[in-house]
Amino acid sequence: MPKTLTRVLILAAAFTAAMVAGGCATVQPWQRGRLADTCMVFDADADQVAYMAHWQESREGSAGGNGVQSGGCGCK
């Protein structure tokens, strides 16, 4: 491989590692309440999302399975 390609790959790997390491943070138990607040949800219209979830649950006869990892059986 040419030296420039090797340097570019090393630089890209270092940049990626720095971005991944910079995203890690320890959250204290007393800080989790603020992070779990509804204003921290990235939905544009929370009422519309809640309505659509209710509509889908009523239509399918099941609840849950969205937003969290579950078995898909509808149990929470």
Secondary structure, 3 states (H helix, E strand, C coil): CCHHHHHHHHHHHHHHHHHHHHCCCCCCHHHHHHHCCHHHCCCCCHHHHHHHHHHHHHHHCCCCCCCCCCCCCCCC
